[in-house]
Amino acid sequence: MSVYTNVAAEELSVWLERYKVGALRMQAPIAAGIENTNYFVTTEIGDYVLTLYERLPAADLPFYLGLMAHLAQANLPVPMPEADRDGYYFSTLNGKPAGLIARVVGAPQLAPTAAHCAAIGEVLAWMHLAVADYSRSLANARGRAWREMTAQAVRPFLTETQQQLLDAEMAAVRDGGIEQLPGGAVHADLFRDNVLFDDPEETRIGGIIDFGFAATDAFGYDLAVTVNDWCIADPAIGDLDAARVNAMLSAYQRVRQPTAAEKLHWPLLLRAGALRFWLSRLYDYYLPREGSLVHAHDPTHFERILRQRALLLPDWPTSEL
């Protein structure tokens, strides 16, 4: 959520006239993340987040914003996109497709307990059930083709040991069969900073945000991406905290029971999730885009996680807490 496209107050005021939200009162850039331009916006009516989609083509936005609306209408804690006077969830601002979404009041919990992990496991399962009647689909832009292209691009920057890890994990994920697992519309980026709690010390989820990587993919992959961020025991090692993993997966399967194939592929799903974010962080670190307020994440974090997953091959827990 960095700033690549600057938006003046005068430009934003004109754009907001297409919405029934009143006049602009305040705007402030959000200087976190790396994909899109985001601003906090306050109008006469309320508080919103303005997003200018820097990479996403306009043709794909009905999937992302429609998914948010679908989940919000299913009474899940997802902020509702604001429709303009013609009923559309996005339009063009400063040459970029842009949308206005209700701002969620809350804060992330960056040091989650088992109880927090259980809360997110439960809501993620409800999300996976809720998309059964979501009619739109969209291939994962960070899927197989992207992995192959990105691996080739970053390989020259890696040491021999890193290249060996990359080659081995690319082959494992390529041939592992996870693309045939049950799936649908998934968030695919449900990190701790994308979940806002009403009170970080409590477990009530106020809002799930940042659907910019949402896609049609395996439910197990979505869950694995989440576990890889929420359940790390020691970031310097990348190992999993068993209590938090068990809490998240137990809460998930009380709502949606994974298939035998999903449980069998669980070690590979964790590796696929770690590989995806290692690759994207390598690319952003070594081949950054121009932009202001840009913060590239350290790729070694997910290298450590990937090495741990490939080494230990953690199975789906067989008992609940």
C-alpha positions in Angstrom: 0.0 0.0 0.0 2.6 2.5 -1.1 2.2 5.7 -3.0 3.1 5.5 -6.7 0.4 7.9 -8.0 0.0 11.2 -6.3 -3.5 12.5 -6.0 -4.1 16.2 -5.3 -7.1 17.3 -3.2 -8.6 19.1 -6.1 -8.4 16.0 -8.3 -9.9 13.8 -5.6 -12.7 16.2 -4.9 -13.8 16.1 -8.6 -13.6 12.3 -8.6 -15.7 12.0 -5.5 -18.6 13.8 -7.1 -19.5 10.5 -8.8 -20.2 9.1 -5.3 -22.9 9.9 -2.8 -20.4 10.5 0.0 -20.4 14.3 0.3 -17.5 16.7 -0.1 -13.8 15.8 0.7 -12.7 16.8 4.2 -9.3 15.1 4.5 -6.9 12.8 2.6 -3.6 11.2 3.8 -1.3 8.7 2.0 -0.9 5.2 3.5 2.8 4.4 3.4 2.8 0.6 4.0 3.0 -2.3 1.6 4.2 -2.4 -2.0 1.5 -3.0 -4.5 -1.0 -0.1 -4.8 -1.5 3.5 -4.0 -3.7 4.0 -1.0 -5.1 7.0 0.8 -7.2 7.5 3.9 -10.1 9.7 2.9 -12.7 11.5 5.0 -15.8 13.1 3.5 -18.9 14.7 4.9 -20.5 11.2 5.1 -17.7 9.0 6.5 -14.3 7.5 6.4 -12.9 5.5 3.5 -9.8 4.0 1.9 -9.1 5.1 -1.7 -7.1 2.6 -3.7 -5.5 3.2 -7.1 -4.7 -0.2 -8.6 -1.2 0.1 -10.0 -0.8 -3.4 -11.4 -4.2 -4.8 -11.6 -6.0 -4.4 -15.0 -9.4 -2.8 -14.8 -10.9 -6.0 -16.4 -10.0 -7.9 -13.2 -11.4 -5.4 -10.7 -15.0 -6.8 -10.9 -13.6 -10.0 -9.4 -11.8 -8.4 -6.5 -14.4 -5.8 -5.6 -17.3 -8.1 -6.3 -15.7 -10.7 -4.0 -15.5 -8.1 -1.2 -19.1 -7.1 -1.7 -20.2 -10.8 -1.8 -18.4 -11.6 1.5 -19.7 -8.4 3.1 -23.3 -9.3 2.1 -22.7 -12.8 3.7 -22.2 -10.9 7.0 -18.5 -11.6 7.1 -16.1 -8.9 8.4 -15.1 -7.5 5.1 -15.5 -3.8 4.3 -18.1 -3.0 1.6 -16.9 -1.3 -1.6 -18.7 2.0 -2.3 -20.8 1.9 -5.5 -20.8 5.1 -7.5 -24.0 6.8 -8.8 -24.1 4.4 -11.7 -23.7 1.3 -9.5 -20.0 0.6 -10.4 -17.4 -0.2 -7.7 -14.5 1.5 -9.5 -13.6 4.1 -12.1 -10.5 5.9 -13.4 -8.6 8.5 -11.3 -5.3 10.0 -12.6 -5.2 7.4 -15.3 -5.5 4.4 -12.9 -8.5 2.3 -12.0 -9.6 3.3 -8.5 -12.1 2.3 -5.9 -13.5 3.6 -2.6 -14.0 1.2 0.3 -15.4 1.8 3.8 -12.6 2.2 6.3 -12.4 -0.4 9.0 -11.8 0.8 12.6 -9.3 -1.5 14.3 -5.7 -2.6 14.5 -3.7 -5.7 13.5 -2.4 -8.1 16.1 1.3 -8.6 15.1 2.0 -11.0 18.0 -1.0 -13.3 17.8 -1.9 -15.8 20.4 -3.5 -19.2 19.8 -6.9 -17.5 20.4 -6.2 -15.0 17.6 -5.2 -17.8 15.3 -8.4 -19.7 16.1 -10.4 -16.6 15.3 -8.8 -16.2 11.9 -9.0 -19.9 11.1 -12.8 -19.8 11.8 -13.5 -16.8 9.7 -11.3 -18.1 6.8 -13.3 -21.3 6.7 -16.6 -19.3 6.6 -15.1 -17.3 3.7 -14.3 -20.5 1.8 -17.9 -21.7 2.3 -19.4 -18.3 1.4 -17.8 -18.3 -2.1 -19.6 -21.5 -3.2 -22.2 -19.2 -5.0 -19.7 -16.6 -6.1 -19.9 -16.8 -9.9 -16.8 -14.9 -10.9 -13.4 -16.6 -11.4 -9.9 -15.3 -12.0 -6.7 -17.2 -12.5 -4.1 -16.5 -9.8 -1.7 -13.8 -11.1 0.9 -15.3 -8.7 0.3 -18.8 -10.0 2.4 -21.2 -12.1 3.2 -18.9 -15.0 4.3 -16.1 -12.7 6.4 -18.5 -10.6 8.3 -19.6 -13.7 8.9 -16.1 -15.0 9.9 -14.7 -11.6 12.2 -17.5 -10.7 14.1 -17.0 -14.0 14.3 -13.2 -13.3 15.7 -13.5 -9.8 17.9 -16.5 -10.2 21.0 -14.5 -11.3 20.9 -12.6 -7.9 21.0 -15.8 -5.8 23.9 -17.8 -4.4 24.4 -21.3 -5.5 22.8 -22.6 -2.3 19.8 -20.4 -2.9 19.5 -21.5 -6.5 19.5 -25.1 -5.4 16.6 -24.4 -2.9 14.7 -22.5 -5.6 15.1 -25.2 -8.2 14.1 -28.0 -5.8 11.0 -26.1 -4.5 9.9 -25.0 -8.0 10.0 -28.7 -9.1 8.1 -29.9 -6.1 5.3 -27.3 -6.4 5.2 -27.7 -10.2 4.6 -31.5 -10.0 2.8 -31.8 -6.7 -0.8 -31.7 -8.0 -2.1 -29.0 -5.7 -3.9 -27.2 -8.5 -6.4 -30.1 -8.5 -7.4 -29.6 -4.9 -10.8 -28.1 -3.9 -10.9 -24.3 -4.4 -12.7 -21.2 -5.3 -12.3 -17.4 -4.7 -9.5 -17.0 -2.0 -7.8 -14.0 -0.4 -4.3 -15.4 -0.9 -2.6 -12.8 1.2 -4.2 -13.1 4.6 -1.2 -11.8 6.6 -1.5 -10.4 10.1 -1.5 -6.8 8.8 -4.5 -7.6 6.6 -6.8 -8.5 9.6 -8.0 -5.7 11.9 -9.3 -6.5 15.3 -11.7 -4.3 17.2 -9.2 -4.5 20.1 -5.9 -6.3 19.4 -5.9 -7.8 22.8 -9.3 -9.4 22.1 -10.3 -11.8 19.3 -13.2 -10.0 17.6 -12.3 -9.4 14.0 -13.3 -5.9 12.8 -12.3 -6.3 9.2 -10.4 -8.3 6.6 -8.7 -6.0 4.1 -6.5 -5.8 1.0 -8.0 -8.3 -1.5 -5.5 -7.2 -4.2 -4.1 -10.7 -4.5 -7.4 -12.5 -4.4 -7.9 -15.2 -7.1 -9.4 -18.5 -7.9 -7.2 -21.1 -6.2 -7.0 -24.0 -3.7 -8.6 -23.4 -0.3 -5.7 -25.3 1.2 -3.2 -22.9 -0.4 -5.1 -19.9 1.1 -5.0 -21.5 4.5 -1.3 -22.4 4.2 -0.4 -18.8 3.3 -2.2 -17.7 6.4 -0.5 -20.3 8.7 2.9 -19.3 7.3 2.5 -15.8 8.6 0.4 -16.1 11.7 2.0 -19.2 13.3 5.8 -18.5 13.2 7.5 -19.5 16.4 10.8 -17.7 15.9 11.2 -15.3 12.9 14.9 -15.9 13.0 14.3 -19.6 12.2 11.0 -19.6 10.4 9.7 -22.6 12.4 6.0 -23.2 13.2 4.4 -22.8 16.7 2.5 -26.0 17.1 -0.1 -24.5 19.5 -1.0 -21.7 17.1 -1.1 -24.0 14.1 -3.4 -26.5 15.9 -5.6 -23.6 17.1 -6.0 -22.2 13.6 -6.5 -25.6 11.8 -8.9 -26.9 14.5 -11.1 -23.8 14.3 -11.0 -24.0 10.5 -12.1 -27.6 10.3 -14.9 -27.1 12.8 -16.5 -24.9 10.1 -15.2 -26.5 6.9 -13.8 -30.1 6.9 -10.8 -30.4 4.6 -10.7 -33.4 2.3 -8.3 -36.2 2.6 -6.4 -34.9 -0.4 -6.0 -31.5 1.2 -4.6 -33.0 4.4 -2.3 -35.2 2.4 -1.0 -32.2 0.4 -0.7 -30.0 3.5 3.2 -30.0 3.6 3.4 -29.1 0.0 0.8 -26.3 0.4 2.9 -24.8 3.1 5.9 -24.9 0.8 4.0 -23.4 -2.1 2.8 -20.5 0.1 6.4 -19.9 1.3 7.8 -20.1 -2.2 5.3 -17.6 -3.6 6.3 -14.9 -1.1 10.0 -15.7 -1.3 9.8 -15.1 -5.0 7.8 -11.9 -4.8 10.1 -10.4 -2.2 13.2 -11.4 -4.1 11.7 -9.7 -7.2 10.8 -6.5 -5.3 14.1 -6.4 -3.6 16.4 -6.9 -6.6 14.1 -5.5 -9.3 12.2 -2.7 -7.6 9.7 -0.4 -9.3 10.1 3.4 -9.1 7.8 5.0 -6.6 7.7 7.1 -3.5 7.2 5.8 0.1 8.1 2.3 -1.2 9.1 -0.4 1.4 10.5 -3.7 0.0 10.2 -6.5 2.5 13.3 -8.6 3.4 13.2 -11.8 1.2 15.3 -13.8 3.7 12.3 -14.1 6.0 10.5 -16.3 3.6 13.7 -18.1 2.6 14.0 -19.2 6.2 10.3 -20.3 6.2 10.7 -22.2 3.0 13.8 -24.0 4.2 11.9 -25.0 7.4 8.9 -26.3 5.5 11.0 -28.3 3.0 13.1 -29.8 5.8 10.4 -30.7 8.3 7.3 -31.4 6.1 4.7 -30.7 8.8 1.6 -32.9 8.6 -1.9 -31.8 9.2 -2.5 -32.2 13.0 -4.4 -35.3 14.0 -5.7 -33.9 17.3 -7.5 -30.7 18.4 -6.4 -28.6 21.4 
